[in-house]
Amino acid sequence: MTADFLVIGAGVAGLSFALRAAKHGSVIVLTKGDAYESNTAWAQGGIASVLSPDERDAGDTEELHVADTLDAGAGLCKEEAVRTIVGEGAAAIEDLVDYGVSFDQENGHFELGKEGGHSHRRILHTRDTTGREIAQALIETARKTPNLTLLEDHFVIDLITTAKLGAAVDDRVIGAYVLETKTNEVKVFRSDRVVLAAGGCGKVYLYTTNPDSATGDGVALGWRAGASIANMEFIQFHPTCFYNPGATGPEARSFLVSEAVRGEGGILINSKGEDFTKKIDPRGSLAPRDIVARAIDREIKRTGASCVYLDVTHKPKGFMKERFPYIYQTLLRFGLDCETQPIPVVPAAHYMCGGILTDVNGKTSLRGLYAVGEVGCTGLHGANRLASNSLLEGNVVARRALEEMMRMHPPGKPVPETPPVPEWSHGDTAEPDELVVIYHNWDEIRRLMWDYVSIVRTDNRLRRATARLRNLKKEVREFYWGHRVNADILELRNLVAVAGLIVECATRRKESRGLHYTLDHPNTDERLCTDTVIRKF
């Protein structure tokens, strides 16, 4: 199958790109499962932007949004990228509204929320299901857009590059091998313009707020293709994941209680009712996420408790039901009335601040390959993402990526001749009959990452993680080459690759900065104020 543009991922970044690109050529969008199974659709809080003077919080400016982003990023943000993306925020909101997103309003104006690290109210939202609203609007628009084909249940195995086909020069991406998971058939998709928008890697950790689909596929694809990877040590842990140890099912185990709850007055307390975060940072519960997550981790370890609590019982009765209906009703289903009982919470893996190294236009080090959204590392987030900047980045960089493509190599422009792409060959391999091995390795990866490479790290823990991952990589490699591929094998292959990238980056950074905190190097070293960049070859 051939297309002018091949997009891998159907969240806000992938679909924002695809909808614009369809005006210039044929577009195929691939997603490995259901289109709604994305980090975008699971986002609760909202999208940050400083709007026109009559729509913004009194005293707020783009310059303040830039300053808040730079402060949260702990010295590693690229200021030019921050200014560009923040400066184009209002246009991103207009785009989403045009696609049918309905943000909450009050008295004819957008109702703005506040979250950790923000100095003003600037978060547009649709109650507490903003991501779902955005995903629905984009998916519905995509399904009726001419020139755009959205294919669900299509799992990309690997990108195809000219180097892999034996070309001596001009290494570039020219397509992908893709597994149709319902038929187990492998197809070749041919395109000279490939956009990776496959989201994050939360499932590499035992506890995460991400959906099961977040297995780091995009980063693993880019890595194996030869793109540069940066800053994978900076994995953001959301401070408030609902602690419900006896529950079953993915929603019960990884239910996020939005940071917007703290923005509206929720306070983190310990079992004695003490606001312990004030001892760590004067901003208390509304400090940036890295600070709050470490404060919770420290409090749990200090007291031996299983969790801390998010208290909203001081809010007027009915407030949570009206402002956060999804959170309120979900907690109620699990037997907790948050208007009368504090919510038990723990940190959980949430967002990947590193990824495939790109410029502010999503351009990677591999010709023809662009990365947009969480999978890309533009320099906006630095060492710690400011809340609600991610949906903003996905939309803005998607638009800029298309503009860059249309300048550099638009559809119709001649490209160098490429070697023929061979069909996929399963070879003489057996069906995977030892699924227990896959599940065991999956569980081991997630547990070792949680134990050794989570909120607080040490050199010894990282060495242990490196040694155990080395053996797991060998096992996974043998399993991949020795069995017919399926979705479980592909996810495991991607998970172990991304886990290795996180550990390697963390091992290289001999300081504590933002989301990377190590007891062996507890201070920030300004000599190390630079990206951690690695490349396969």
N, C-alpha and C positions, 0 to 999 in steps of 0.2 A: 504494500500500500504506500502511496506517495502523497506528500502534502508539501505545500510551501512552508508551512510552520507546523512543527510537532511540539506539543506542550505536554509535559509529564506532571500531572497534579491538577486537581480541580477545586482548590481553595480560592481565596480572594486574589492571590497573586496570579495563579494560572489562568483563571477565568477573566480577570481584568485584562490580561494580555490578549487572550484568545478573542474576546469580543471586539477589541480594537483591530486585531490583525485580520479578522474575517473581512474587513473592508478592503484589504489589499491582496488577498490570496486565499487559498484553501488552508483550512486549519483542522488538525486532528488533536483532540484532547484525550489523554489516556489517564485513567485512574484505576488502581488495582482492585478496588472494591466498589461499594456504593459511593456515589458522588457526595453524599452528605457525611461520609465518614472522614472528616478532616478536622484539623485543629481550628480552622476558621469556624466551622459549624459549632464547635464546642466552646468557642470564646464567649464569655459572659459579659465582661465589664464594658467594653466599648472601643471607640477609636478617638485618639487625641488629635485635636486641631484647634488653632486659634482662628476664628472666623472673622467676618467683617465687624467693624466697630459696634454695630447695633446688635450683633449676635454673640459677643464675647463677654466674659466676666469683667467687671469693672477693674481697670488697671492692668489687665492681662495684655501681653504683646507677643509677637513671634519671637522676639529677642529673649523673653523670659522662658518660653518653651525651649528654645535652644539652650539657654543656661541650665535649665532643669535636666535636660538630656545629657549635657556634658558633665554635670555634677554626678548623675547616676552612673555614668560610664567610667568613672574612676581614672580618667586620664587617657583612655585608649580610644575614645571616639575620634573619628576624622571630622574635624569641624566643618569642612566644606560639604561633606555628605550630609551632616546634620542640618546645616542651613538650607541646603537644597531640598531635602525631603520635608522638613518642617515648613519651608516656604511654599511648597506646593500642596500643603494639606487642605486648604480650602477648595482647591480644584478637585481633589480626591473626593471630598464630601459631595460636591456637586455631581460628580460622576455616579456615585452610589445612589444618590437620590434619583437621578435620571433613570437608573436601572430598576427603581422601584423600592429602594430601601426606605422604610418609614421610621425615622428617629423620633423619640419622644419629644413632645413640645408642651410648652406651658404659656398661655396667653399669647399664642401666635409666634413664639420664639423657641428655639431649641433649648431643651432642658439639659443643663450641663452638670456632669458629675465630677468628683475629685477622687484621685487615687494617690497611693504612696509616691513620694518624690516630686509631685506636682505642687507648684506654689499657688496655683489658681484652679478654679473649676473650668475644665476644657474638654471633658470626656463626653462625646455624643454617644447615646445608647438607646436601645430599645428594651426597656425594663432590664432584665438580667439574662436575656437571650439575644444579645446583639449579633453575635456571630451567626446564629441560626437564621436570623432575618437577612443578613447579608448573603449567606450561602444560598438561601432560597431564591432571593431576587436574581442572583447571578446565574444559578443553575436553570431557572425557568427561562431567563432571557437567552441563555446559550442554546437550549433545546429548540428554540424557534428562530434561531439566527441562521440565515442562508450562509453557505460556505463553511459552516462549522459543524464538525462531527464529534460528539461526546461519547466515548467508548468506556463503559464501566467494565469491571472484572478483567482488565488488561494490565498485567504486571510486567514492568520492564525488567528484563534480565540483565542486559548490559547495553551500553552505548556502542555504536559502531564507529570507528575512526579509521582514517586512511592509514595511520601507522599500524594498526592491528591487521590491516589487509595487506601490509607489506610495502606500502609506498615509502620511498626513501626521504621525501621532502614534503613540505606543506601539510603537516599534521592537522587535521580538522575533523569535526564530527559530521557524519553523513547519515545518521539514523540510529535505529535501535532494534535489538531482538526483543520480542515481547511475547509473554505467555498469556494466552487467553485461558483464564483459570477454570472456566466452566467446561471447556472441551479438552484442556491440557494440550492444545495445539500451540506451537511456537510460530510466530509470524515475523516477517521483516517489514519494518516501517522505514521508508526512505525520506529524508529531508535534510536540506543543507542549513536549516535554521532550527535548532533544538533549544527549548526552554525547560529547564528543570525548576519545578515549583512543587516539589513533593514533600514539603513540610519538614517537621522536626524528628527528634529521636528519643522522645520520653520513655518509650518502652525498653530502652537499654537499661533502665533502672527498675528495681523491684516495685517502688511506689511512684506513681506518676499521675498527673491530672489529664494526660493525653489519651486519645482513643487508641484502641489496639492497633490501628493502622500506622502509628508513628514509630516506625522501626528504622529510621535513618536512611531510607532507600535512596533519596536524592544525593546525599553526601557520599554514600558508598558508590553510586554510579559515577559521580564526578571524579572521585578518587581513583577508581579503577581505570577510568578513561585518560587520566593524566593531568587533571586540573589541579591547581594549587588549592590547599586547604588551610584555613587560618583560625586560630583562637578557639579550638574545640575544648580547651580547659574550662571555658566559661559557660557552664550549664546552670541555668537559673532554676532555683527551687522555689516554687510558690509557697509562701508561708502558711496558707490556710487551706489544707485539704481535709475534708471531713474525716474524722477518726472513727471508724466503725468496724472494729476487728472481727466481729462475728458475722458480718454481712457477706453475701455472695453476689456474684454478678459484677461486671466492669463498672457500672455506674455507682454501685454501693462502695466499691473499693477505691475509686478514684474521683469522687465527687468534689469538685472545686467550689469553695465558698468565695465568691468574687472579692477582689480587693476593694471594689466599690462599696462593699458593706462597711469597711473601715473608713472609707471616704465619707460615708454618711454618719459616722459617729461610733461605729463598732470599736471595742477596746479589747486588746489581748490581755488576759489575766492568767495567773496560775491557780492551782487548786485552793489557795488561801484567799483568792479574790484580789491579789496584788497586781498592779500594772507594772510588770517587771521590765517592759521595753524602755521605759523612761530612764532606767539606770544605764542603758546602753547608748541612747540617742535622744536628744531633747524633742525630736519629732515623734517619739514614741511609736505607736502602732502605724503611723503614716510615714515612717522612714523608708528609704528605698528597700527593695525586696531582699538584697543580699544581707543587709544589716538586720532586718527583721527575722529572716530565716535563721541566721546564726544565733540571734538572741533566743529564739525558741529552742534551737538545738542545745544551746548552753543551759537553758533553764530545765529542759527535760533531763539532761545528764546530771545537773547539779542536784536535782530533787529526786531523781529516780522515777519520776512520773512517766506515764505512757503518752501523755499529750498535754497540751495547754488548752485554753478556752477562749473563744471569741464571744464577747458579751454584748448583746444588743437589747437586753431586758429593760434598760432604762429608756428605750425609745417608746413613743406613744403606741398604744395598742392599735394594731391594724397597719402600722407603718411598713413592716416587713412584707406583709401579705400584699400590699399595694405596690411598693417600690421594687421588691424582689420576689415576685410570685413563684418563679420556678424554684429558687432556693428554698423558699418557705414551704412549698408543697412537697418538694422532694424530702426535706428533713422530716416533715410531718409523716410521710410514708414510712420513714425509718423509725418512727416513734418519738420524735423530738420536736417539741413546740419551741422554736427559737425565741418567741416573744416572752416566754416564761422561764426558759432554761438556757444557760450558756452552751455554745456549740463546741464540742471537743474537736480540736484541729491539730494537725501535724504538717510539717513541710513535705512536699513531694516534687519530683522532677517535673519541670513545666516548660522550659523554653531553651532553645539552643542559640546562644548569642554569637557563636562562631559559625563556620560552614565553608562553603566554596568561596574562595576569595574573588570578589568582583569589584568593579568600580561602581559609581552611583547609577550607572545605566544597566547594571546587571551583567556586564561583560566579564567573562572569565578568561583564564590564561589559555584556554583551548579555543581555537578559531571556530566560529559557528555555534558555540555553546554559551548560553546565558543562564543565569541562576537568579530567581526572584523570590521574594518572601523569606520565610524562616531558613530555607536551605542555603541562602546566600549570605555572605559577610561583607556588607557594604561599608562598614565603619560607623553606622548609625548608633549601634548599641554599645560599642566598646566592651568594657569588662562587666557590664550589667545593664540590662534593658530597662528603660523607664516604662512604667505601666502604660498599656494601650498605644504604644508607638508601633506595634507590629502590624496591625491591620492597615495603618497609615502607610508604612513602608511597602507592604505588598502591593498596594494600589499604585503608589507613586512610581516605584521602580519598574513595575510592569509597563506603564505608559512610556517611561524613558527608554526602556529596552526596545520597544517597538520603534520608537523614533530613531534610535541608534542603528537598528537593523536596516531601516528604510534608507538611511544615509549611506551605510557601508556596503550592504549587499542585499538590495531589494529583490523580490521575486522577478525573474526575467533576466537579471544580470548574469552573464555567462560565468560559470565557475570552472576551475580546472577539471579535466577528466579524471575520474576516479576508477580504481580497480573494481571489477564486478563483486557484488556482495553475495557470498554463498548462502544457500539456504541453511537453516539450523539443522544440525544432525544430532539426534539423541544418542547415536552410537549403540553399541551392544551393551546396554545397561539395564539393570533390573528396576522394577518398581520399588519405591521405598517401603520396605516391610518392617522396618525397625523404627517406627515413629517415636517410640519411647526414648530413643537416643536423641532425637531432635528436641523433644520436650525437656529432657534432662539438661542438655546443653543450653537451651534457652533459659531455663531456670537458673543454671549456674552462672551464666553471664550476668543476669540481672542482680543476683544476690552478691556476687563479688564486686560489681560496680557500686551497689548500695553500701556495702561494708567498707570498701577501700577508697572509693573515688567520689564520695558525695559531698556533703556540705563542708566537712572538715577533713583535711588530708594530712598525710605525713609521707616522708620519703620511703619509709619501710612499707607502708600500705601500698604505695604506688609500685614498688618493686614486686610485692606479692601479686598485685593485679597483673603486671607485665608477664610474670612467669606463668600464671594460670591461663592467661589469654593466649600465650604462645602455644600451649598444648591444645587449647580449644580451637584455635585457628587451623591447626593441622588436622584435627578431627573433622571439622566442618569442610575443609578443602577436600578431604578424601570422600566424605559423604556426597558433596556436590558433584565431583567427577565420577563417582561410582554408582550413581543412581539417576534415574530419570527425574528431571526437575519438576517441582511443584511449588506452590506458594509458601508452604512451611519451610522448605529448604532455602528458598530465596530470601525469606525474611531472616532466617538464622544466619545466612551468609552475610547479609547486610549489617545485622546487629553486631556480629563479632568484629567486622571491619570498623564500624563506628566506635565501638568500645575501645579498640586499639588506638584510634586517632585521639580520643579523649585522653587516654592514659599517656600517650606519647607527648601531647601538648602540655599536660599537667606536669609531667616529669621535667620538661625543659624549663618551666617557669619557676625559678628559685626565689620567689617572693610571694607575698600575699597581696592580691589586688582584686577588687570587686568580688566576683563570684568564686574566685580561686583563693581559698584560704588554707594554708598549711602550717601546722604547728612548728615545723622545722625552720620555716622562714616567715615568721609572723609579721614582719614589717614590709612596707612598700619600698622598692628600690627604684628610684627614678632613672637609673641607668638601664632598667629593663622595661621602660615605657615604650614598648614596641610590639607589633603583632608577632605571634608565634605562627610561622608559616612553614608548612611541610608539603613536599611533592613526591609522588611515587617514583617518577623517573624523569 
